Amino acid sequence: MFRFDDTVRIKASGVVGTITDISSAAGGVVYVVEADAAEEYDGIPAVYFCTEEELEKVNV
């Protein structure tokens, strides 16, 4: 299980970001990951919605 502000990597794409929200809707947990600055588009950080299985913790 991950927590707010954990730094994580999305396994499939390698994108690294920070967990900014956690939702437990529809019987499952969804993590909102805001990508690091390298993944910005027009100054807006990319946001991804992931399950726990799609993420791995990054030690900073």
Secondary structure by P-SEA (a helix, b strand, c coil): cccccbbbbcccccbbbbbccccccccbbbbbbbbccccccccbbbbbbbccccbbbbcc
